[in-house]
Amino acid sequence: MSTEVRVPTLGESVTEATVATWFKKIGDQVAVDEMLCELETDKVTVEVPSPIAGTISEIVAPEGTTVSVEALLAQISEGATAPAPTEKTSCAIGNH
């Protein structure tokens, strides 16, 4: 099963944002509420958390893309296995 990650509500009168940074790439495992990407507007920078635990299966809006509110950013496959072992991913926390 796949879950869509969409642009959240950005604030009053803000209708679009630019995808500034992806913290994850296709094939990476993510936990619930783990930050996936950062969006920038003329007023605010917003981090987008993962709605579910799973694996990034598709990034629809790459860095530099201008997106509107509720636009599709990525797809996460629930329960899918990432190419790298979980232990290796856990050890990498804090080594950005």
N, CA, C and O atoms as a GROMACS GRO file, in nm:
protein
  384
    1MET      N    1   0.084  -0.119   0.000
    1MET     CA    2   0.000   0.000   0.000
    1MET      C    3   0.088   0.124   0.000
    1MET      O    4   0.192   0.126   0.065
    2SER      N    5   0.046   0.225  -0.072
    2SER     CA    6   0.124   0.348  -0.086
    2SER      C    7   0.048   0.466  -0.028
    2SER      O    8  -0.074   0.476  -0.044
    3THR      N    9   0.120   0.555   0.038
    3THR     CA   10   0.059   0.674   0.096
    3THR      C   11   0.119   0.798   0.030
    3THR      O   12   0.240   0.807   0.010
    4GLU      N   13   0.034   0.893  -0.003
    4GLU     CA   14   0.079   1.018  -0.064
    4GLU      C   15   0.127   1.115   0.043
    4GLU      O   16   0.068   1.126   0.150
    5VAL      N   17   0.234   1.186   0.011
    5VAL     CA   18   0.283   1.296   0.096
    5VAL      C   19   0.253   1.424   0.018
    5VAL      O   20   0.301   1.443  -0.094
    6ARG      N   21   0.173   1.510   0.078
    6ARG     CA   22   0.130   1.633   0.010
    6ARG      C   23   0.177   1.757   0.085
    6ARG      O   24   0.211   1.751   0.203
    7VAL      N   25   0.178   1.868   0.014
    7VAL     CA   26   0.215   1.997   0.074
    7VAL      C   27   0.110   2.031   0.180
    7VAL      O   28  -0.009   2.030   0.150
    8PRO      N   29   0.154   2.062   0.302
    8PRO     CA   30   0.058   2.099   0.406
    8PRO      C   31   0.007   2.241   0.387
    8PRO      O   32   0.058   2.315   0.302
    9THR      N   33  -0.092   2.280   0.463
    9THR     CA   34  -0.139   2.418   0.463
    9THR      C   35  -0.022   2.505   0.508
    9THR      O   36   0.041   2.477   0.610
   10LEU      N   37   0.007   2.609   0.434
   10LEU     CA   38   0.127   2.689   0.458
   10LEU      C   39   0.104   2.817   0.536
   10LEU      O   40   0.199   2.884   0.574
   11GLY      N   41  -0.019   2.850   0.561
   11GLY     CA   42  -0.048   2.973   0.634
   11GLY      C   43  -0.141   3.060   0.554
   11GLY      O   44  -0.166   3.038   0.436
   12GLU      N   45  -0.190   3.161   0.621
   12GLU     CA   46  -0.287   3.250   0.561
   12GLU      C   47  -0.229   3.321   0.440
   12GLU      O   48  -0.120   3.379   0.448
   13SER      N   49  -0.298   3.318   0.330
   13SER     CA   50  -0.265   3.383   0.202
   13SER      C   51  -0.141   3.328   0.133
   13SER      O   52  -0.096   3.386   0.034
   14VAL      N   53  -0.083   3.218   0.182
   14VAL     CA   54   0.031   3.156   0.114
   14VAL      C   55  -0.023   3.042   0.028
   14VAL      O   56  -0.085   2.949   0.078
   15THR      N   57   0.002   3.051  -0.103
   15THR     CA   58  -0.055   2.953  -0.195
   15THR      C   59   0.047   2.861  -0.259
   15THR      O   60   0.011   2.759  -0.318
   16GLU      N   61   0.178   2.896  -0.248
   16GLU     CA   62   0.278   2.809  -0.306
   16GLU      C   63   0.410   2.816  -0.229
   16GLU      O   64   0.435   2.908  -0.152
   17ALA      N   65   0.493   2.715  -0.253
   17ALA     CA   66   0.623   2.706  -0.186
   17ALA      C   67   0.722   2.642  -0.283
   17ALA      O   68   0.683   2.587  -0.387
   18THR      N   69   0.849   2.650  -0.248
   18THR     CA   70   0.954   2.586  -0.326
   18THR      C   71   1.014   2.474  -0.242
   18THR      O   72   1.042   2.492  -0.124
   19VAL      N   73   1.032   2.358  -0.305
   19VAL     CA   74   1.097   2.246  -0.235
   19VAL      C   75   1.245   2.284  -0.222
   19VAL      O   76   1.317   2.290  -0.321
   20ALA      N   77   1.288   2.310  -0.098
   20ALA     CA   78   1.425   2.357  -0.074
   20ALA      C   79   1.522   2.240  -0.060
   20ALA      O   80   1.626   2.238  -0.125
   21THR      N   81   1.487   2.144   0.026
   21THR     CA   82   1.579   2.034   0.057
   21THR      C   83   1.502   1.905   0.080
   21THR      O   84   1.401   1.905   0.151
   22TRP      N   85   1.550   1.797   0.023
   22TRP     CA   86   1.500   1.664   0.057
   22TRP      C   87   1.600   1.603   0.154
   22TRP      O   88   1.719   1.597   0.125
   23PHE      N   89   1.552   1.558   0.269
   23PHE     CA   90   1.637   1.493   0.368
   23PHE      C   91   1.648   1.343   0.340
   23PHE      O   92   1.736   1.276   0.394
   24LYS      N   93   1.560   1.292   0.256
   24LYS     CA   94   1.554   1.150   0.222
   24LYS      C   95   1.560   1.134   0.071
   24LYS      O   96   1.534   1.229  -0.003
   25LYS      N   97   1.594   1.012   0.026
   25LYS     CA   98   1.593   0.982  -0.116
   25LYS      C   99   1.512   0.855  -0.141
   25LYS      O  100   1.476   0.785  -0.047
   26ILE      N  101   1.484   0.825  -0.265
   26ILE     CA  102   1.407   0.706  -0.300
   26ILE      C  103   1.480   0.583  -0.245
   26ILE      O  104   1.600   0.567  -0.263
   27GLY      N  105   1.404   0.497  -0.178
   27GLY     CA  106   1.460   0.376  -0.120
   27GLY      C  107   1.491   0.389   0.028
   27GLY      O  108   1.515   0.288   0.095
   28ASP      N  109   1.492   0.511   0.081
   28ASP     CA  110   1.520   0.532   0.223
   28ASP      C  111   1.399   0.494   0.307
   28ASP      O  112   1.285   0.521   0.270
   29GLN      N  113   1.426   0.430   0.422
   29GLN     CA  114   1.320   0.402   0.517
   29GLN      C  115   1.296   0.527   0.601
   29GLN      O  116   1.388   0.602   0.630
   30VAL      N  117   1.169   0.548   0.638
   30VAL     CA  118   1.132   0.662   0.723
   30VAL      C  119   1.040   0.615   0.835
   30VAL      O  120   0.967   0.518   0.820
   31ALA      N  121   1.046   0.686   0.946
   31ALA     CA  122   0.958   0.660   1.059
   31ALA      C  123   0.846   0.764   1.059
   31ALA      O  124   0.857   0.868   0.993
   32VAL      N  125   0.739   0.738   1.131
   32VAL     CA  126   0.630   0.834   1.144
   32VAL      C  127   0.687   0.963   1.203
   32VAL      O  128   0.763   0.960   1.299
   33ASP      N  129   0.650   1.074   1.146
   33ASP     CA  130   0.691   1.209   1.188
   33ASP      C  131   0.837   1.243   1.160
   33ASP      O  132   0.884   1.349   1.201
   34GLU      N  133   0.910   1.155   1.092
   34GLU     CA  134   1.048   1.188   1.052
   34GLU      C  135   1.042   1.291   0.940
   34GLU      O  136   0.958   1.280   0.850
   35MET      N  137   1.130   1.391   0.944
   35MET     CA  138   1.127   1.498   0.844
   35MET      C  139   1.172   1.446   0.708
   35MET      O  140   1.279   1.386   0.694
   36LEU      N  141   1.090   1.472   0.606
   36LEU     CA  142   1.118   1.427   0.471
   36LEU      C  143   1.183   1.536   0.387
   36LEU      O  144   1.281   1.512   0.317
   37CYS      N  145   1.125   1.656   0.395
   37CYS     CA  146   1.177   1.766   0.314
   37CYS      C  147   1.143   1.899   0.380
   37CYS      O  148   1.068   1.906   0.477
   38GLU      N  149   1.201   2.003   0.323
   38GLU     CA  150   1.179   2.138   0.373
   38GLU      C  151   1.126   2.223   0.258
   38GLU      O  152   1.180   2.220   0.147
   39LEU      N  153   1.020   2.297   0.285
   39LEU     CA  154   0.960   2.386   0.187
   39LEU      C  155   0.983   2.530   0.229
   39LEU      O  156   0.976   2.562   0.348
   40GLU      N  157   1.010   2.617   0.132
   40GLU     CA  158   1.030   2.759   0.162
   40GLU      C  159   0.925   2.843   0.091
   40GLU      O  160   0.893   2.819  -0.026
   41THR      N  161   0.871   2.940   0.164
   41THR     CA  162   0.781   3.040   0.105
   41THR      C  163   0.844   3.176   0.130
   41THR      O  164   0.950   3.186   0.193
   42ASP      N  165   0.779   3.280   0.082
   42ASP     CA  166   0.831   3.415   0.108
   42ASP      C  167   0.814   3.453   0.255
   42ASP      O  168   0.874   3.551   0.300
   43LYS      N  169   0.734   3.377   0.330
   43LYS     CA  170   0.707   3.411   0.470
   43LYS      C  171   0.765   3.312   0.571
   43LYS      O  172   0.798   3.352   0.682
   44VAL      N  173   0.777   3.184   0.533
   44VAL     CA  174   0.811   3.082   0.632
   44VAL      C  175   0.881   2.962   0.566
   44VAL      O  176   0.867   2.938   0.446
   45THR      N  177   0.956   2.888   0.647
   45THR     CA  178   1.014   2.760   0.606
   45THR      C  179   0.939   2.651   0.682
   45THR      O  180   0.924   2.659   0.804
   46VAL      N  181   0.893   2.550   0.609
   46VAL     CA  182   0.811   2.445   0.669
   46VAL      C  183   0.878   2.309   0.646
   46VAL      O  184   0.917   2.278   0.533
   47GLU      N  185   0.892   2.230   0.751
   47GLU     CA  186   0.939   2.093   0.738
   47GLU      C  187   0.819   2.001   0.721
   47GLU      O  188   0.718   2.016   0.791
   48VAL      N  189   0.830   1.906   0.630
   48VAL     CA  190   0.720   1.814   0.603
   48VAL      C  191   0.754   1.677   0.664
   48VAL      O  192   0.851   1.614   0.622
   49PRO      N  193   0.675   1.632   0.764
   49PRO     CA  194   0.701   1.502   0.827
   49PRO      C  195   0.635   1.387   0.751
   49PRO      O  196   0.540   1.407   0.675
   50SER      N  197   0.686   1.268   0.774
   50SER     CA  198   0.627   1.148   0.715
   50SER      C  199   0.498   1.113   0.787
   50SER      O  200   0.496   1.109   0.910
   51PRO      N  201   0.390   1.087   0.714
   51PRO     CA  202   0.264   1.049   0.778
   51PRO      C  203   0.262   0.904   0.825
   51PRO      O  204   0.182   0.868   0.911
   52ILE      N  205   0.352   0.820   0.770
   52ILE     CA  206   0.357   0.678   0.806
   52ILE      C  207   0.501   0.630   0.810
   52ILE      O  208   0.592   0.699   0.765
   53ALA      N  209   0.521   0.511   0.865
   53ALA     CA  210   0.651   0.444   0.857
   53ALA      C  211   0.652   0.361   0.729
   53ALA      O  212   0.553   0.295   0.697
   54GLY      N  213   0.762   0.366   0.657
   54GLY     CA  214   0.771   0.290   0.533
   54GLY      C  215   0.896   0.327   0.456
   54GLY      O  216   0.997   0.365   0.515
   55THR      N  217   0.889   0.315   0.325
   55THR     CA  218   1.002   0.341   0.237
   55THR      C  219   0.961   0.441   0.130
   55THR      O  220   0.854   0.429   0.070
   56ILE      N  221   1.047   0.540   0.105
   56ILE     CA  222   1.020   0.638  -0.001
   56ILE      C  223   1.023   0.563  -0.134
   56ILE      O  224   1.127   0.509  -0.173
   57SER      N  225   0.911   0.560  -0.204
   57SER     CA  226   0.905   0.488  -0.331
   57SER      C  227   0.912   0.583  -0.451
   57SER      O  228   0.948   0.542  -0.561
   58GLU      N  229   0.876   0.710  -0.429
   58GLU     CA  230   0.879   0.807  -0.540
   58GLU      C  231   0.888   0.948  -0.482
   58GLU      O  232   0.822   0.980  -0.384
   59ILE      N  233   0.970   1.030  -0.546
   59ILE     CA  234   0.974   1.174  -0.514
   59ILE      C  235   0.921   1.244  -0.638
   59ILE      O  236   0.985   1.243  -0.744
   60VAL      N  237   0.804   1.304  -0.625
   60VAL     CA  238   0.736   1.366  -0.738
   60VAL      C  239   0.785   1.509  -0.762
   60VAL      O  240   0.793   1.553  -0.877
   61ALA      N  241   0.819   1.581  -0.655
   61ALA     CA  242   0.861   1.720  -0.664
   61ALA      C  243   1.007   1.732  -0.617
   61ALA      O  244   1.031   1.742  -0.496
   62PRO      N  245   1.104   1.733  -0.709
   62PRO     CA  246   1.244   1.743  -0.669
   62PRO      C  247   1.278   1.883  -0.615
   62PRO      O  248   1.199   1.976  -0.628
   63GLU      N  249   1.397   1.896  -0.556
   63GLU     CA  250   1.443   2.025  -0.504
   63GLU      C  251   1.436   2.130  -0.614
   63GLU      O  252   1.470   2.105  -0.729
   64GLY      N  253   1.391   2.249  -0.576
   64GLY     CA  254   1.379   2.359  -0.671
   64GLY      C  255   1.242   2.372  -0.736
   64GLY      O  256   1.214   2.471  -0.802
   65THR      N  257   1.157   2.272  -0.717
   65THR     CA  258   1.023   2.272  -0.776
   65THR      C  259   0.930   2.363  -0.695
   65THR      O  260   0.931   2.361  -0.572
   66THR      N  261   0.851   2.444  -0.766
   66THR     CA  262   0.749   2.526  -0.701
   66THR      C  263   0.621   2.443  -0.695
   66THR      O  264   0.575   2.391  -0.796
   67VAL      N  265   0.565   2.433  -0.575
   67VAL     CA  266   0.445   2.352  -0.554
   67VAL      C  267   0.335   2.434  -0.488
   67VAL      O  268   0.363   2.528  -0.414
   68SER      N  269   0.211   2.398  -0.516
   68SER     CA  270   0.098   2.467  -0.454
   68SER      C  271   0.052   2.386  -0.332
   68SER      O  272   0.094   2.272  -0.312
   69VAL      N  273  -0.033   2.447  -0.251
   69VAL     CA  274  -0.088   2.380  -0.134
   69VAL      C  275  -0.159   2.252  -0.179
   69VAL      O  276  -0.234   2.255  -0.277
   70GLU      N  277  -0.136   2.142  -0.109
   70GLU     CA  278  -0.194   2.010  -0.137
   70GLU      C  279  -0.133   1.941  -0.259
   70GLU      O  280  -0.183   1.836  -0.299
   71ALA      N  281  -0.027   1.996  -0.318
   71ALA     CA  282   0.039   1.928  -0.431
   71ALA      C  283   0.108   1.802  -0.381
   71ALA      O  284   0.150   1.795  -0.265
   72LEU      N  285   0.120   1.703  -0.467
   72LEU     CA  286   0.184   1.576  -0.433
   72LEU      C  287   0.336   1.596  -0.430
   72LEU      O  288   0.395   1.644  -0.526
   73LEU      N  289   0.398   1.557  -0.318
   73LEU     CA  290   0.543   1.567  -0.303
   73LEU      C  291   0.612   1.433  -0.325
   73LEU      O  292   0.712   1.425  -0.396
   74ALA      N  293   0.556   1.328  -0.265
   74ALA     CA  294   0.619   1.196  -0.271
   74ALA      C  295   0.519   1.086  -0.240
   74ALA      O  296   0.405   1.113  -0.200
   75GLN      N  297   0.564   0.962  -0.259
   75GLN     CA  298   0.486   0.844  -0.224
   75GLN      C  299   0.570   0.760  -0.127
   75GLN      O  300   0.690   0.744  -0.147
   76ILE      N  301   0.507   0.708  -0.024
   76ILE     CA  302   0.574   0.620   0.071
   76ILE      C  303   0.503   0.485   0.067
   76ILE      O  304   0.382   0.477   0.082
   77SER      N  305   0.581   0.380   0.047
   77SER     CA  306   0.527   0.244   0.048
   77SER      C  307   0.529   0.194   0.191
   77SER      O  308   0.635   0.187   0.254
   78GLU      N  309   0.414   0.159   0.240
   78GLU     CA  310   0.401   0.112   0.378
   78GLU      C  311   0.454  -0.030   0.390
   78GLU      O  312   0.418  -0.118   0.312
   79GLY      N  313   0.541  -0.052   0.489
   79GLY     CA  314   0.591  -0.185   0.517
   79GLY      C  315   0.693  -0.237   0.416
   79GLY      O  316   0.737  -0.352   0.428
   80ALA      N  317   0.732  -0.157   0.319
   80ALA     CA  318   0.833  -0.201   0.221
   80ALA      C  319   0.970  -0.200   0.285
   80ALA      O  320   0.994  -0.129   0.383
   81THR      N  321   1.059  -0.278   0.229
   81THR     CA  322   1.194  -0.288   0.285
   81THR      C  323   1.289  -0.200   0.206
   81THR      O  324   1.291  -0.202   0.083
   82ALA      N  325   1.367  -0.122   0.278
   82ALA     CA  326   1.468  -0.036   0.215
   82ALA      C  327   1.586  -0.122   0.173
   82ALA      O  328   1.607  -0.229   0.230
   83PRO      N  329   1.664  -0.078   0.074
   83PRO     CA  330   1.779  -0.154   0.028
   83PRO      C  331   1.888  -0.169   0.135
   83PRO      O  332   1.957  -0.272   0.138
   84ALA      N  333   1.904  -0.070   0.222
   84ALA     CA  334   2.007  -0.077   0.326
   84ALA      C  335   1.949  -0.141   0.451
   84ALA      O  336   1.831  -0.122   0.481
   85PRO      N  337   2.030  -0.216   0.525
   85PRO     CA  338   1.981  -0.276   0.650
   85PRO      C  339   1.944  -0.170   0.752
   85PRO      O  340   2.005  -0.063   0.757
   86THR      N  341   1.844  -0.201   0.835
   86THR     CA  342   1.796  -0.106   0.936
   86THR      C  343   1.906  -0.067   1.033
   86THR      O  344   1.914   0.050   1.073
   87GLU      N  345   1.992  -0.162   1.073
   87GLU     CA  346   2.098  -0.133   1.169
   87GLU      C  347   2.190  -0.023   1.116
   87GLU      O  348   2.231   0.065   1.190
   88LYS      N  349   2.220  -0.030   0.989
   88LYS     CA  350   2.308   0.069   0.929
   88LYS      C  351   2.243   0.206   0.932
   88LYS      O  352   2.309   0.306   0.961
   89THR      N  353   2.112   0.212   0.902
   89THR     CA  354   2.039   0.338   0.905
   89THR      C  355   2.038   0.396   1.046
   89THR      O  356   2.055   0.516   1.064
   90SER      N  357   2.017   0.310   1.148
   90SER     CA  358   2.011   0.357   1.286
   90SER      C  359   2.145   0.416   1.329
   90SER      O  360   2.147   0.515   1.403
   91CYS      N  361   2.254   0.359   1.285
   91CYS     CA  362   2.387   0.408   1.324
   91CYS      C  363   2.417   0.542   1.261
   91CYS      O  364   2.501   0.617   1.312
   92ALA      N  365   2.350   0.575   1.150
   92ALA     CA  366   2.380   0.698   1.079
   92ALA      C  367   2.309   0.819   1.138
   92ALA      O  368   2.334   0.932   1.094
   93ILE      N  369   2.222   0.800   1.236
   93ILE     CA  370   2.150   0.912   1.296
   93ILE      C  371   2.251   1.008   1.359
   93ILE      O  372   2.338   0.968   1.436
   94GLY      N  373   2.236   1.135   1.325
   94GLY     CA  374   2.324   1.237   1.381
   94GLY      C  375   2.448   1.260   1.296
   94GLY      O  376   2.527   1.350   1.325
   95ASN      N  377   2.468   1.181   1.192
   95ASN     CA  378   2.584   1.199   1.105
   95ASN      C  379   2.543   1.257   0.972
   95ASN      O  380   2.575   1.200   0.867
   96HIS      N  381   2.474   1.368   0.972
   96HIS     CA  382   2.425   1.427   0.848
   96HIS      C  383   2.536   1.493   0.777
   96HIS      O  384   2.515   1.550   0.669
   0.00000   0.00000   0.00000
